[in-house]
Structures are given as C-alpha cells and as structure tokens.
Amino acid sequence: MAKKAKKIKNGNRSELLVVNPNAAGIDVASTEYQVCVPEDRDCEPNRRFEAFTCDLHSIAVWLKECKIETVAMEATGIYWVQIFMVLQEYGFDVVLCNAKHVKNIGEKKTDYVDASWMQVLHTYGLLKESFQPDNQIRQLKDLMRQRERLIQRCSQDLLRIQKALEMMNIKVHKVLSDIKGKSGITILKAIIAGERSPNVLADMVDIRVKATHGEIVKSLEGNWNDAQLLVMKQNFDAYCFSLNQLDELDRSIEQSLQSYSQTMRKANDGKPIERSLKKQIGVGNGFHFDAEKYSYDILGVNITRIPGISSLTAVKIISELGSGFTEKFPSFKHFCSWANVVPNNRISGGKILSSTVPKRKNFVGQAFRVAANTLSHSKGYLGDYFRRMRSRLGYNQATIAVAHKLARIVFKMVSSGVEYDESIDREKNYNMLTLKRNYLQKKLAKLEKEISLSACFSNNLV
C-alpha cells in the first residue's frame, strides 16, 4: 500500500517528509527495465536490465541486496505485468502508477531520468497507487476477456452470413427472429449441404415460428450464387468453431471460479443462497452453469438480485475486482470514480467548465453501463429513475446515472455483507408513484379551473 506524502512546518516553511526511505523506481519498456535505488545503497544506483525472465529475478535479487521494501513503476502496456508479479512473489510492496502521474518535468526525457524521478516521487509519497486485484483472479480475468472477444467474433460471423443471404435475396433472417436459433441453424446446414428447394427448407422450420408457411417459402426463394454460398459456408464454419471454443472456455471459467471460491472463507459458509427471481442459466450469451452460486460464494452476497445485474455481469465484476476490492477503496465515491461512472467536474474560477465523463477504458464501468442499459424498460424503481434521468439529461447521461447507482449498491452490499432488500425498492417505487399522482391531481385541478374560467368568460360574451 502506497504511503501518502506528509508535511512538517519548519518556521514559516513546510517541508516534505521521507515516508518511503527504502523505495525504488522502475521505468518499464518492452525490451529493458531501468531500475533506480537510493544513492547510498549501491555504487551504481541506476541500472539497466534486460526483459528476459532470468533478468526479472536478477532485479528482485539486486533490490533485496539494496534493502528495498517498496517499488514504484508505471503501467506501460502489458510489459509491467511479469515484473509486477515477480516482485510480489519476492515480498516487495509494488505500487503501480498511472503514466500521467509520473511525467518528468524540467529535464530531457530518458529512461535513466524517468527511473530516478519515479524513485524520488515514491520516496516522498507523491505517487497515487492504481487499483490491482489479487494475483489469483488474473486467470479468471484473462478468460473472461477472451470470452468477450469470442462473442464478438460470433456476432461478426453471423452478420457476414446474413449479408451473404441478402446478396442472394434470401430473406429467411427477416422472417425468423433469431437466425442462430434451432430453425435458423437447421436451414443453414441444409443450404450448405446442397438443398435448394424452398418448400423442403420451409418444412424444417419449427412449428412455434409465428410466420406463416407461405411467408417462409417466399423468403427462401432467391438467386443462388456459388461465391456467396462459399462465403456463407466459411463464415458458418467459423461460427461453429467459435462456439466450440466458447464451450471449452466456459468449462475453464467454471473451474477457475470453483478453485477461487474454495480459497475464499466468507461468513456465508453453510448459509443457503437467496436466489434471484431472474432466469440466469442458458439465456443469450450467458453461462450454462450455476454462476450465481459461485458469485455468492466469492463475494458473500448475491448481487444478481439487483435489477439489471445478471450472473454474467456478476462474474465480469468478480474477474476484474476480485473478492476484497472494497478494502482497497476508502469509500464508494472513490470506487465509482475509479469505475468511471461519475461526471468529471472541471472547475475554474468557481464555475464548472465541463462535467463530461472522461473517455477511459474501464471494464467494470462498462459492465455497470451495460447493466444500466437493460433497465430502460424496467418497471421497478431503477427503471423509473432511468426514464426520469433520460427525460432531463438524455440517454447517455441517464445510463451513467443508473450505472453509478448500481456501483454504489454493489459496493455497499459487499462491504457491509447485506443482501439486496427488494422492499426498499418497492417502497421507493410507491413513494415515486404517489408523488406522480399528486402532481397529476394538481395539474388536473388547475386545468379544471382554467376550463371553468373559460366557460364563464364565454357565457359573459353571449
């Protein structure tokens, strides 16, 4: 944990105290690391190391010889990950900083100067530590991000399949609500196998499809093209291959969740889970295993009971934050700011110049925004709050406002260990509906008064 800067008053002046006397700084690059320690620790306090695995251990051993306790480095791409993990294995307190916070000032920029400047800033506690989850959760994070890439790839393959069908004037994807459903996949396989008769293909459609048999037959009449058929076949094969990879990935995610949940020792051991009323398993791109139970075992509370939070969203949040993330943030305000779901108020001269949310990639904030977006038509309190914010601020700002509420609720539940109380939601919804009724009654009374005055004025004219 990074120590904050401290000041002492010396007469009319204030002086910074050395809070990290055994601090080092590392400038990270793809092929080398520049490491700087205090000048009294070695005859060559600022050294260059290569980026091979053996060199990472050499850095750790040298820092141990120099009696270093804490190390600061900036987040440069993915090149910091391995040195970060190696140093943590050796017992160092590693502080990862935003590159914007360690900009060198006043000297020519070199790796030597950057490492020395970082060491000085960390010695006086002037660096702000970035949030990093436990090393145990990194495997789950990598798997979940790969899963998102696979789902995007599947969507792209389906779009190319629909384009090939459109190029042959086959409108079956306009008749079926989901081309990747049972009927759509059966028809695509038959077309790839060589079937061209619209009547035969229409007979493969499930009886639950709302379109009539005649509409389906007309949608399957087209101008067959060998080039487009080959394009469709290759994209369909790619789609099936991605689905197989997704199943394999889900099995690895389940194993990772199981092993991680076993290492957690929560107060809910032996306590039955309070299930969400939402259908969680096998919906859309969701998991085909009980992810709700794993998230409950890891966090200690069932966050899927919150409106908009599915089991998939819960696992995304866990993969990015881990279990004890509430201990690394002083309050929910710091957490929401880190998740990028709060306005960035820029104030000058006592006036707010801008409050636009910065364009910063944060996977936790994206998960909360996606969850908030699903509440646009919800009938509960959060859905009404979304629509009220949308009428005042617009759709994007309403999404940020609801995402902020969801982040606050999740932080409160995990930090306090309390389950989501649906009665509070119903009470807020009742109070809001009561206010709306009173407002409409006042408006109706005002309109009736205006109508009576207008009628009296008309009678006087007559």
C-alpha positions as CSV (number, residue, x, y, z in Angstrom):
1,M,0.0,0.0,0.0
2,A,1.4,3.4,-1.1
3,K,2.0,5.8,1.8
4,K,0.8,9.4,1.3
5,A,3.0,12.4,1.5
6,K,3.4,14.2,4.8
7,K,4.5,17.7,5.7
8,I,6.0,19.4,8.7
9,K,6.2,23.0,9.5
10,N,9.7,24.5,9.9
11,G,9.1,28.1,10.9
12,N,7.3,29.8,8.0
13,R,8.0,26.9,5.6
14,S,6.6,23.5,5.1
15,E,8.9,20.5,4.3
16,L,8.0,17.1,2.9
17,L,8.9,14.1,5.0
18,V,10.5,11.0,3.6
19,V,7.8,8.4,4.0
20,N,9.4,5.6,2.0
21,P,13.1,5.6,2.7
22,N,13.6,2.1,1.1
23,A,11.9,3.0,-2.2
24,A,13.0,2.1,-5.8
25,G,11.6,3.2,-9.2
26,I,11.4,1.2,-12.4
27,D,11.0,2.6,-15.9
28,V,9.2,-0.2,-17.9
29,A,9.8,-0.9,-21.6
30,S,9.2,-3.8,-23.9
31,T,12.9,-4.9,-24.0
32,E,14.5,-3.5,-20.9
33,Y,13.9,-2.1,-17.4
34,Q,15.7,0.9,-15.9
35,V,15.9,0.4,-12.1
36,C,16.8,3.2,-9.6
37,V,17.5,2.8,-5.9
38,P,18.7,5.4,-3.3
39,E,22.3,6.6,-4.0
40,D,23.7,5.2,-0.7
41,R,22.6,1.6,-1.5
42,D,25.0,0.8,-4.3
43,C,27.9,2.3,-6.2
44,E,25.7,2.1,-9.4
45,P,22.3,3.1,-8.1
46,N,20.6,3.4,-11.5
47,R,21.0,0.2,-13.5
48,R,19.6,-1.2,-16.8
49,F,18.3,-4.8,-17.0
50,E,17.0,-6.7,-20.0
51,A,13.5,-8.1,-20.0
52,F,14.1,-11.9,-20.0
53,T,12.7,-14.0,-17.2
54,C,16.2,-14.5,-15.6
55,D,16.7,-10.7,-15.6
56,L,13.4,-10.2,-13.7
57,H,14.7,-12.4,-10.9
58,S,18.1,-10.6,-11.1
59,I,16.2,-7.3,-10.5
60,A,14.5,-8.8,-7.4
61,V,17.7,-10.2,-6.0
62,W,19.5,-6.8,-6.5
63,L,16.7,-4.9,-4.8
64,K,16.9,-7.3,-1.9
65,E,20.6,-6.7,-1.6
66,C,19.9,-2.9,-1.6
67,K,17.4,-3.5,1.2
68,I,14.5,-2.1,-0.8
69,E,11.0,-2.6,0.6
70,T,8.7,-0.9,-1.9
71,V,8.9,-0.4,-5.7
72,A,7.1,2.0,-8.0
73,M,6.5,1.6,-11.7
74,E,4.2,3.0,-14.3
75,A,1.6,1.0,-16.2
76,T,3.1,0.7,-19.7
77,G,1.0,-1.6,-21.9
78,I,1.3,-5.2,-20.7
79,Y,5.1,-5.0,-20.1
80,W,4.7,-4.3,-16.4
81,V,2.7,-7.5,-15.6
82,Q,5.5,-10.0,-15.3
83,I,7.9,-7.8,-13.3
84,F,5.0,-6.8,-11.1
85,M,4.1,-10.4,-10.3
86,V,7.8,-11.5,-9.8
87,L,8.4,-8.6,-7.4
88,Q,5.3,-9.5,-5.4
89,E,6.5,-13.1,-5.2
90,Y,9.7,-11.8,-3.6
91,G,7.7,-9.9,-1.0
92,F,8.1,-6.4,-2.3
93,D,5.3,-3.8,-1.9
94,V,4.8,-2.9,-5.6
95,V,3.0,0.3,-6.4
96,L,1.6,0.6,-10.0
97,C,1.0,4.2,-11.1
98,N,-0.8,5.9,-13.9
99,A,1.7,7.2,-16.5
100,K,0.1,10.6,-16.4
101,H,1.1,11.0,-12.7
102,V,4.8,10.4,-13.3
103,K,5.5,12.8,-16.1
104,N,9.1,14.1,-15.9
105,I,9.4,17.9,-15.7
106,G,12.4,20.1,-16.5
107,E,14.8,17.5,-17.9
108,K,15.4,15.7,-21.1
109,K,13.4,12.6,-21.1
110,T,15.4,9.4,-20.9
111,D,14.9,6.0,-19.2
112,Y,17.6,6.9,-16.7
113,V,15.9,10.2,-15.7
114,D,12.4,8.6,-15.6
115,A,13.5,5.9,-13.2
116,S,15.3,8.4,-11.0
117,W,12.3,10.8,-11.0
118,M,9.9,7.9,-10.1
119,Q,12.2,6.9,-7.2
120,V,12.2,10.4,-5.8
121,L,8.4,10.8,-6.1
122,H,7.9,7.5,-4.4
123,T,10.3,8.3,-1.6
124,Y,8.2,11.3,-0.6
125,G,4.9,9.5,-1.1
126,L,3.8,11.6,-4.1
127,L,2.6,8.7,-6.2
128,K,-1.0,7.5,-6.3
129,E,-1.4,3.8,-6.4
130,S,-3.6,2.2,-9.1
131,F,-6.0,-0.5,-8.2
132,Q,-4.8,-4.0,-8.8
133,P,-6.8,-7.2,-7.9
134,D,-5.2,-10.2,-6.3
135,N,-2.9,-12.3,-8.5
136,Q,-5.3,-15.3,-8.0
137,I,-8.0,-13.5,-10.0
138,R,-5.8,-12.8,-13.1
139,Q,-6.5,-16.1,-14.7
140,L,-10.3,-15.6,-14.5
141,K,-9.9,-12.0,-15.8
142,D,-7.9,-13.3,-18.9
143,L,-10.5,-16.0,-19.6
144,M,-13.5,-13.5,-19.3
145,R,-11.9,-11.0,-21.6
146,Q,-11.2,-13.8,-24.1
147,R,-14.8,-14.8,-23.8
148,E,-16.0,-11.3,-24.8
149,R,-13.7,-11.5,-27.9
150,L,-15.2,-14.8,-28.9
151,I,-18.7,-13.5,-28.5
152,Q,-17.8,-10.5,-30.7
153,R,-16.3,-12.9,-33.3
154,C,-19.5,-15.0,-33.3
155,S,-21.6,-11.8,-33.9
156,Q,-19.3,-10.8,-36.8
157,D,-19.7,-14.2,-38.4
158,L,-23.4,-14.1,-38.1
159,L,-23.5,-10.7,-39.7
160,R,-21.5,-11.9,-42.6
161,I,-23.8,-14.9,-43.0
162,Q,-26.8,-12.6,-43.1
163,K,-25.0,-10.4,-45.7
164,A,-24.4,-13.5,-47.9
165,L,-28.0,-14.4,-47.7
166,E,-29.1,-10.9,-48.5
167,M,-26.8,-10.9,-51.6
168,M,-28.7,-13.9,-52.8
169,N,-32.0,-12.3,-52.0
170,I,-32.9,-14.9,-49.4
171,K,-34.9,-13.2,-46.6
172,V,-35.1,-16.0,-44.1
173,H,-33.3,-14.0,-41.5
174,K,-36.0,-11.4,-41.8
175,V,-38.7,-13.9,-41.1
176,L,-37.0,-15.7,-38.2
177,S,-36.5,-13.6,-35.1
178,D,-33.1,-15.3,-34.5
179,I,-31.0,-16.8,-37.3
180,K,-28.9,-18.6,-34.7
181,G,-31.9,-20.4,-33.2
182,K,-32.9,-24.0,-33.8
183,S,-34.7,-23.4,-37.1
184,G,-32.1,-21.0,-38.5
185,I,-29.2,-23.3,-37.9
186,T,-31.1,-26.2,-39.4
187,I,-31.8,-24.3,-42.6
188,L,-28.2,-23.0,-42.9
189,K,-26.9,-26.6,-42.5
190,A,-29.3,-27.8,-45.2
191,I,-28.3,-25.0,-47.6
192,I,-24.7,-25.7,-47.1
193,A,-25.4,-29.4,-47.7
194,G,-26.9,-28.6,-51.1
195,E,-30.6,-28.2,-50.5
196,R,-32.2,-25.5,-52.7
197,S,-36.0,-26.3,-52.6
198,P,-37.9,-23.6,-50.7
199,N,-40.6,-26.0,-49.7
200,V,-38.2,-28.6,-48.3
201,L,-36.3,-25.9,-46.4
202,A,-39.6,-24.4,-45.1
203,D,-40.6,-27.8,-43.7
204,M,-37.5,-27.7,-41.4
205,V,-38.9,-24.6,-39.5
206,D,-40.2,-25.2,-36.0
207,I,-44.0,-25.0,-35.6
208,R,-43.6,-22.3,-33.0
209,V,-42.4,-19.8,-35.5
210,K,-45.0,-17.1,-35.9
211,A,-44.5,-16.5,-39.6
212,T,-46.8,-18.5,-41.9
213,H,-45.6,-21.3,-44.1
214,G,-46.2,-19.3,-47.3
215,E,-44.1,-16.4,-46.0
216,I,-41.3,-18.7,-45.1
217,V,-41.4,-20.3,-48.6
218,K,-41.2,-16.9,-50.2
219,S,-38.3,-15.8,-48.0
220,L,-36.3,-18.9,-49.1
221,E,-36.7,-18.2,-52.8
222,G,-33.5,-16.5,-54.1
223,N,-30.8,-16.3,-56.7
224,W,-28.2,-18.9,-55.7
225,N,-24.7,-17.8,-56.1
226,D,-21.7,-20.1,-55.8
227,A,-19.4,-17.4,-54.5
228,Q,-21.8,-16.2,-51.8
229,L,-22.6,-19.8,-50.8
230,L,-18.8,-20.4,-50.3
231,V,-18.6,-17.2,-48.2
232,M,-21.6,-18.3,-46.1
233,K,-20.2,-21.8,-45.6
234,Q,-16.8,-20.5,-44.4
235,N,-18.4,-18.0,-42.0
236,F,-20.8,-20.7,-40.7
237,D,-17.8,-23.0,-40.1
238,A,-16.0,-20.1,-38.3
239,Y,-19.1,-19.5,-36.2
240,C,-19.4,-23.2,-35.2
241,F,-15.7,-23.3,-34.4
242,S,-16.1,-20.2,-32.2
243,L,-19.0,-21.9,-30.4
244,N,-16.9,-24.9,-29.6
245,Q,-14.1,-22.6,-28.3
246,L,-16.7,-20.8,-26.2
247,D,-17.8,-24.1,-24.6
248,E,-14.2,-25.0,-23.8
249,L,-13.7,-21.6,-22.4
250,D,-16.8,-21.8,-20.2
251,R,-15.5,-25.1,-18.7
252,S,-12.2,-23.4,-17.8
253,I,-14.1,-20.4,-16.3
254,E,-16.2,-22.7,-14.2
255,Q,-13.0,-24.5,-12.9
256,S,-11.4,-21.1,-12.2
257,L,-14.5,-19.9,-10.3
258,Q,-14.7,-23.2,-8.4
259,S,-11.0,-23.0,-7.3
260,Y,-11.2,-19.3,-6.4
261,S,-14.4,-19.8,-4.4
262,Q,-12.8,-22.6,-2.4
263,T,-10.0,-20.3,-1.3
264,M,-12.5,-17.7,0.0
265,R,-13.6,-18.0,3.6
266,K,-16.8,-16.0,3.8
267,A,-19.3,-15.7,6.6
268,N,-21.9,-17.3,4.4
269,D,-20.4,-20.8,4.7
270,G,-23.3,-23.1,5.2
271,K,-25.9,-20.4,4.7
272,P,-28.3,-21.0,1.9
273,I,-28.2,-18.6,-1.1
274,E,-31.2,-16.3,-1.6
275,R,-31.8,-16.9,-5.3
276,S,-32.6,-14.2,-7.8
277,L,-36.0,-14.3,-9.5
278,K,-34.4,-13.8,-12.9
279,K,-33.7,-16.7,-15.1
280,Q,-29.9,-17.0,-15.1
281,I,-28.7,-20.2,-16.8
282,G,-28.5,-20.6,-20.6
283,V,-30.0,-17.2,-21.6
284,G,-28.5,-15.4,-24.6
285,N,-24.7,-15.4,-24.2
286,G,-24.9,-16.4,-20.5
287,F,-23.2,-19.4,-18.9
288,H,-24.6,-22.9,-18.9
289,F,-23.5,-23.5,-15.3
290,D,-24.6,-22.0,-11.9
291,A,-22.6,-18.8,-12.0
292,E,-24.9,-17.2,-9.4
293,K,-23.8,-19.7,-6.8
294,Y,-20.1,-19.1,-7.5
295,S,-20.5,-15.3,-7.3
296,Y,-22.3,-15.7,-4.0
297,D,-19.6,-17.9,-2.6
298,I,-16.9,-15.4,-3.6
299,L,-18.5,-12.1,-2.7
300,G,-20.5,-13.3,0.3
301,V,-23.7,-11.7,-1.1
302,N,-25.9,-12.4,-4.1
303,I,-25.5,-9.3,-6.3
304,T,-27.6,-10.9,-9.1
305,R,-30.7,-10.0,-7.1
306,I,-30.0,-6.3,-8.0
307,P,-32.2,-5.4,-11.1
308,G,-30.1,-5.4,-14.2
309,I,-27.2,-7.5,-12.8
310,S,-27.1,-10.9,-14.4
311,S,-24.9,-13.8,-13.5
312,L,-22.7,-12.9,-16.5
313,T,-22.3,-9.4,-15.3
314,A,-21.6,-10.6,-11.7
315,V,-18.7,-12.8,-13.0
316,K,-17.4,-10.0,-15.1
317,I,-17.2,-7.8,-12.0
318,I,-15.6,-10.5,-10.0
319,S,-13.0,-11.2,-12.7
320,E,-11.9,-7.5,-12.7
321,L,-12.2,-6.8,-8.9
322,G,-11.7,-10.0,-7.0
323,S,-13.2,-10.6,-3.6
324,G,-11.7,-8.0,-1.3
325,F,-11.9,-4.9,-3.5
326,T,-13.9,-2.9,-1.0
327,E,-10.9,-2.8,1.3
328,K,-8.8,-1.1,-1.4
329,F,-11.1,1.9,-1.8
330,P,-11.7,4.4,1.1
331,S,-15.4,4.8,0.2
332,F,-17.9,4.2,-2.6
333,K,-17.1,7.6,-4.0
334,H,-13.6,6.5,-4.8
335,F,-14.8,3.3,-6.2
336,C,-17.4,5.0,-8.5
337,S,-14.8,7.5,-9.6
338,W,-12.3,4.7,-10.4
339,A,-15.0,2.8,-12.4
340,N,-15.6,6.0,-14.5
341,V,-19.3,6.2,-13.8
342,V,-19.3,9.8,-12.3
343,P,-19.0,13.2,-14.0
344,N,-15.6,14.7,-14.3
345,N,-16.3,18.3,-13.0
346,R,-13.6,20.7,-14.2
347,I,-13.9,23.9,-12.1
348,S,-12.1,27.2,-12.7
349,G,-12.9,30.5,-11.0
350,G,-15.7,28.8,-9.1
351,K,-17.5,27.8,-12.2
352,I,-18.0,24.3,-13.7
353,L,-16.4,24.4,-17.1
354,S,-17.2,20.8,-18.1
355,S,-18.7,17.7,-16.4
356,T,-18.3,15.2,-19.3
357,V,-17.4,11.7,-18.3
358,P,-13.8,11.1,-19.5
359,K,-13.3,8.5,-22.3
360,R,-11.4,6.0,-20.3
361,K,-11.5,2.2,-20.8
362,N,-12.7,0.5,-17.6
363,F,-14.2,-2.9,-17.8
364,V,-16.0,-2.6,-14.5
365,G,-17.6,0.6,-15.6
366,Q,-18.6,-0.9,-18.9
367,A,-20.3,-3.8,-17.1
368,F,-22.3,-1.4,-14.9
369,R,-23.3,0.6,-18.0
370,V,-24.5,-2.5,-19.9
371,A,-26.5,-3.5,-16.8
372,A,-27.9,0.0,-16.5
373,N,-28.9,-0.1,-20.2
374,T,-31.1,-3.1,-19.6
375,L,-33.2,-1.1,-17.1
376,S,-34.5,1.4,-19.7
377,H,-37.9,-0.5,-19.8
378,S,-37.9,-2.0,-16.3
379,K,-41.0,-1.4,-14.2
380,G,-39.1,-1.0,-10.9
381,Y,-37.7,2.0,-9.2
382,L,-34.4,1.9,-11.1
383,G,-36.2,1.7,-14.4
384,D,-38.3,4.8,-13.5
385,Y,-35.2,6.5,-12.3
386,F,-33.6,5.8,-15.7
387,R,-36.5,7.2,-17.6
388,R,-36.7,10.3,-15.4
389,M,-33.0,11.0,-16.0
390,R,-33.4,10.3,-19.7
391,S,-36.1,12.9,-20.0
392,R,-33.9,15.5,-18.2
393,L,-30.4,14.8,-19.4
394,G,-30.6,12.4,-22.3
395,Y,-29.9,8.7,-22.8
396,N,-26.2,8.6,-22.3
397,Q,-26.3,10.6,-19.1
398,A,-29.1,8.5,-17.8
399,T,-27.0,5.4,-18.4
400,I,-24.2,6.9,-16.4
401,A,-26.5,7.9,-13.6
402,V,-28.0,4.5,-13.2
403,A,-24.6,2.8,-13.6
404,H,-23.5,5.0,-10.7
405,K,-26.4,3.8,-8.6
406,L,-25.6,0.1,-9.4
407,A,-22.0,0.6,-8.4
408,R,-23.0,2.2,-5.1
409,I,-25.4,-0.7,-4.4
410,V,-22.8,-3.4,-5.2
411,F,-20.1,-1.6,-3.1
412,K,-22.5,-1.3,-0.1
413,M,-23.6,-4.9,-0.3
414,V,-20.1,-6.3,-0.5
415,S,-18.6,-4.0,2.1
416,S,-21.4,-4.5,4.6
417,G,-22.3,-8.1,3.8
418,V,-26.0,-7.4,3.4
419,E,-28.3,-8.8,0.8
420,Y,-30.3,-6.6,-1.6
421,D,-33.6,-5.6,0.1
422,E,-36.3,-5.6,-2.5
423,S,-38.7,-4.0,0.0
424,I,-36.7,-0.7,-0.2
425,D,-37.1,-0.8,-4.0
426,R,-40.9,-1.3,-3.7
427,E,-41.1,1.5,-1.1
428,K,-39.2,3.9,-3.3
429,N,-41.4,3.0,-6.2
430,Y,-44.5,3.5,-4.1
431,N,-43.3,7.0,-3.0
432,M,-42.4,8.0,-6.5
433,L,-45.8,6.9,-7.9
434,T,-47.5,8.8,-5.0
435,L,-45.6,12.0,-5.9
436,K,-46.6,11.5,-9.6
437,R,-50.2,11.0,-8.6
438,N,-50.2,14.2,-6.5
439,Y,-48.6,16.1,-9.4
440,L,-51.2,14.9,-11.9
441,Q,-54.0,15.7,-9.5
442,K,-52.8,19.3,-9.0
443,K,-52.4,19.6,-12.8
444,L,-55.9,18.3,-13.3
445,A,-57.3,20.7,-10.7
446,K,-55.5,23.6,-12.5
447,L,-57.0,22.5,-15.9
448,E,-60.5,22.2,-14.5
449,K,-60.2,25.7,-13.0
450,E,-59.0,27.1,-16.4
451,I,-61.9,25.3,-18.1
452,S,-64.5,26.8,-15.7
453,L,-63.0,30.3,-16.1
454,S,-63.1,29.9,-19.9
455,A,-66.7,28.8,-19.7
456,C,-67.7,31.8,-17.6
457,F,-65.9,34.1,-20.0
458,S,-67.8,32.6,-22.9
459,N,-71.2,32.9,-21.2
460,N,-70.5,36.6,-20.4
461,L,-69.7,37.2,-24.1
462,V,-73.0,35.6,-25.1
